[in-house]
Amino acid sequence: MTITNYGTLKTAIADFLNRDDLTAVIADFVALAHAQFNRKIRSHRQITRGSLTINTQFEALPADWLETIRITMDASPIRVLTQISMDDLTRYRTGYDDTPNAPVYFTHIGTDIELFPTPGTSYTSEITYYAKITALSADGDTNWLLTNSPDVYLYGALVHTAPYLKDDARIAVWAGLLAQGMNEIEEETTAARFGSPLRMRMR
């Protein structure tokens, strides 16, 4: 069957399992796969731009943030902030004069960023980041991953049936197909972000 949304995904999972006693937990298998995807997948389709007002030492990251790509601050001149470690930022703050000024560095503190120097005024900034994959809830729901790679969602959920199917030889096959699909997403992202590798021209 064609997988087009959350409802058809759950139906496909049930068909592959060929069991009628797991229907109530199929949503859990999908949720576990979804959590794994947010940890493992970094696709160009997740790249999002958002506004960020910088006016204090600590600023909250967007609610759907997973990983920062860059932060560009509308100062004079416009600058791209440099990400450093927490330890390095602490050394900068304790070892140099932290007079309020336009920030140059940032580090991650949980779901916030810490800036140095501490901003002396308010700056309009843009953050480019990898956003979380939108969760599936209603049967008609979909997201970019399910639309473009339904096989990854299917095999990801099937792999998470392992606690119920300990002796099922298909799990190794599903895991291999999942790994292949995730590798292909990575390759697609590399090509989209950095261009396809150069190919030797044949004469």
Protein Blocks (a to p, Z undefined) as FASTA:
>chain_A
ZZfbfklmmmmmmmmnopaklmmmmmmmmmmmmmmmmmmpccfklpccdddddfbfbdcd
dfkbfbdfbdcdddddddddddddfklmmmmmmmpccbdcddfbdcdehjaccdddddfb
dcdddddddddddddfbfmbccfklmmmmmlmmmmmmmmmmmmmmmlmklmmmmmmmmmm
mmmmmmmmmmmmnopadddddZZ
